Amino acid sequence: FGIHAHLGSPFQVEEEVDRVMDLTDPRHVYFVCDTGHVTMGGMDPVQVTRTYHSRIIEYHIKDTAPEHKGGFKGTLTEPYNTRADNRIFFELGKGGVDFPAIKAVLDDNSWKGWWTVELDRTGTTAKESCTIAKKYLEDVIKLKVSQRG
């Protein structure tokens, strides 16, 4: 079982993540780290990775704007992320999430698991967003990308 922090839910900030992780059995309850939601919820996904690498079973990989490191700095009203012009999550490489640092922590701990690229909205086309993600993962993160349909 893996729990996923998500904006607009009762499980979205660091205190809630820490509390659930503290109160659950690590043999049975894991964490799905959504880098976009974790960042927008005020957490540092690199630090979350350092703290919970042994309990993270999957990553939902998406980026945020650089100015949102440490949490969204404004009023986040619904609906957000419904159109290209009100996106809060972006293609990889935008700069709000330090993916190379996350990968380094995972490599240092011999982590094995899934990185699932996720993007709620695109500013162009799905194909272009996927191309950007694939290029970033291969060129910057040095991952071999598997495409599944």
N, C-alpha and C positions, 0 to 999 in steps of 0.2 A: 504494500500500500504506500503510495507516495502522495503527499499533500502539496498543493501548489498555491503559493502566495499570489494574490490577484487584487489589483486596484478595485475599490468599490465593494470589497467583501470584508467579512469579519477577520480575515487573515491576510493583512496587507503590510504591516509594519514590523520592524525588528523585534519589538517586545513580544508580539504575538507569535512570530516564528520561534523565537527562543523559548517561549513558554510551552508551545506544543512539543518542540523537540525535547525539552526537559521532562515533560510529563508522559512521554511515550517510550515504549520499548524499542530500542534501536534494531532489534532483531526483526521487528514487524512493521515499523513505521519509518518511512523514508521521506525525502524531500525532492520535489521537482523544482529546480531553480529556473525560473523564467527571468532572464536577465533584464528584460524591459520592465516588467512589473516590479521586480526587486529594486531596480534603480529608481523608478518613479515613486516607489513607496518609501524612499529615503534611505535605503540600504546600499552598501557597497557590495556588488556581487563578487568582487575579489575576496573581500573579507568573509562573506558568507561561504565562499568556496573553501577558504582556509579553515573556517570553523566547522563546517559540516561535510567536508569532502567524503568522509566515510559513509554518510547517510544520503548523499545526493545520488539518485538513480538515473536522472535525466536532466538535460538542459533544454529549455525552450530559448533558442538564440534569436534575439532581436535587439536592435540598438535604439538609443534615445538621442536626443539633441545633447550636445556637450554641456549646455547650461543646466541640464537637469541632473547632472551628477549630484548625488546626495539628496535627491527628491525634487519633485515638481515645485517650482517657485512661483506659484500663482494660484488662481482659483480654477480648479479642475471641475468643470460642471458637465453634467451629462447633456446631450450625448457628446462624447469625445471619440476621436478616431473613427468617425463615420464617413469622412470624405477625405480626399487628398489634401484639402486645405486646413483640416483640423487634426491632422495626424500627430500622435505623440510617440509613436514607434516608427523606426526607420530601417532601411536597408543597412546591412552590416558595413561598418566603416565610417558611420556618421560621427562617432567620437564620444558618445556618452557612456559607453561600456568599454572597459579595458579587456578585450578578449585575449590578447597575448598574455596578460598577467594571469587570467583565469586558467588558460592552457598550461602555463608554467607551473602553477600550483598543482594542477591535476597530474601533470607529468611527474613532478617531484613525489607524488603519492601513488604512482602507478594506477591511477584511476581508469576504470574501464566502464564505459556506458555510452549513452546516446547523446549526441548534439542534434537536436531537431530544429532546423531553421524555420522560424515562424514570422510571418508578417501579416498583421491584421488588415492593413490597407497599403496600397501602392500609390506612388505619385505618378506612375506612368502605366506600365503594363506588368502583369504577373511574370511574363517571360523576362522582361528587363530586370525586374527585381531579383529573380532567381539567378540571372546571369551575374549580377553584382555580388550576390551572396556567394556564389560558387567561386568567383574570382578572388574575393576577399579570403575565404577559407583556404583556398589553395595557395595564394600568393603571400598572404600575411601570416596566417595561422599554420600553414604548412600541413594541412589535413588533406587526405585523399577523400574526395567527395563521391559518395554513392548516390545515384539518383534512383528513386523508387517512385513508381507511378500508381 
